[in-house]
Structure formats: C-alpha cells, structure tokens
Amino acid sequence: MKLKALTEQYLEALKTDGKSERTLYTYGKDLEQILTFFGGEREVDSINKPEVGKFLKSDELLRLPNGKDRAPQTVKKTQRVLRMLLVYAVNHGLLNEAPLPKALVPTSESIAPDGK
C-alpha cells in the first residue's frame, strides 16, 4: 500500500472512532509532514528504521517553513502520530513490524490503556 493511501485510511479510521475535527485536522498536518519527507507514492513496507531515524532529525520535522525551530511539544506530537500510523499499519496486516527506532518505541509506562 502507498503511504498516501495509508494516511487517508488512518484518518478515516480516526474519524470513525469519533475523534474530534480538531484532532483530525492536527493529525492531518502531521501526516502531511510525514508524506513530504517519505513521499506519498512510497510503499509503506519499504520504509525502514534508518529512514525513520533520519526523519526524526530532519528539518521537515524540526523546523517551520520559515526556518525557525518547531516547539518541542509539536515535534513530540508528530513523532507520536508517526508511531501510531506505523502501529496501525501493523495491526491491519500491512507491516510485519513497525520500523521504529528506539527513540520512538514507547516504554510500558508511556502507553495509555488504549495502546496509544
């Protein structure tokens, strides 16, 4: 599956789950950053841990279009959205394992009861 199709499917699943319009909007913006970095036509199963690691250090994630640093909480939210997207792909049989570097693998105390 192409990354663009996965992001659309994921947003639709969030909408079906009753997420607010604001959440859908902000997650959509995070997913746009992810698509810009990896490319929407990219096959999801071709994304690997080193590339995700590069994204975590990229200007696409860390800087605003004007070159200023993004707020740390904004960066963390985008990282969380990427993690949830990849876990969604695993849970729906699109990936065998989420290509998450250690920086994005949640610890047991950071996982909410719903797994997010």
N, C-alpha and C positions, 0 to 999 in steps of 0.2 A: 504494500500500500504506500502511496505517496504521502509525504509529510503533510502537505496541504490538506489532503482528504482526511488524514487522521485528526488534524486540528479542528476541522469542521465537525467531524463526528464527535470528538470530545466535547466541544462547545454545545452541541445538540444534546449530548447526554447530560451535561450540567444543567441545561435548560429544563430537560425532562425531570431531573432531580429536584427542580424547584429553586435553583439558585437565583438570586436577585439580578435584576437588569444591570445594576452597578458591578456586581461580581462578573457577570458575563462580559461587560464592557472592558473591565480592567484585565481580566484573563485574556480577552481577545487582543489587547495591546501587548501583553507579554508574549503571546503566541506569534504576533507579528514580528517581534524582535527575533524570536527563535527561527521563524521562517526566513527572515532576511539573512541570518547567519548560515543556516544549513541549506536553504533553498527549498522551495515548495515542491519541486518535482523530484526531490531526493527520496529514494526508497527508505522507509523507516528502518528496515532491517540492515541497512548499510551504515548506519550511524554507530560509531564505536566510542569507547571510553576516552581515548586520547582526544578525539574531536570534541566531545562534551567538555573535557578539561580545557581545551582551547577556548570554547565559548565562555567558560567561567572567567577567563582572563581577557576576553575580547572587549574592544571599545564598544561594540554593539550592546553589550550588557552593562558595562561600567560607566559609559559616558552618554550624555544627552547629545542630540544632533548639533548643538552649538559648541560642543567640546567640554562642557562643564561635567563634573562628576555627578552621577546619579546618587540619590540618597541611599545609604546602606540598607534601609528597610525596603526600598523599592527593588534593589538588587536581590535581596533575600527572597522577596515575593516572586520575582521572575524565576529564580532558581527553583523555588518550590513548585511553580506551575510546570516547569520543565520536568521535574521529578514526577509529578502527578501524571503528566501526559505519558511519560515512558512507562510508568506502572500501569496506567490504563491500557496501553498497548500490550503489555504482558498479560494482563487479566483478560484481554479479548483475543488472545492467541496470535497476535501479530508479531510478538517477540518472544523468544525463549527466556531471555533475561534482560533486564533494563541495563543499558550501558552507562551506569552511574559510577563516576569516580568516588573515592572515599569521602570527598568533600560534600557530596550530595546524598550519601547513604545515611538515612536517619538512624539515630540511636533509639533504643526502645522507649526511653522516657520522652522523646520528642514526637512520638507517633500518637496521634489522637485516637480515641476509641474507635472511630470510624475508619482508621487506617490512613488518614491523610495528614 
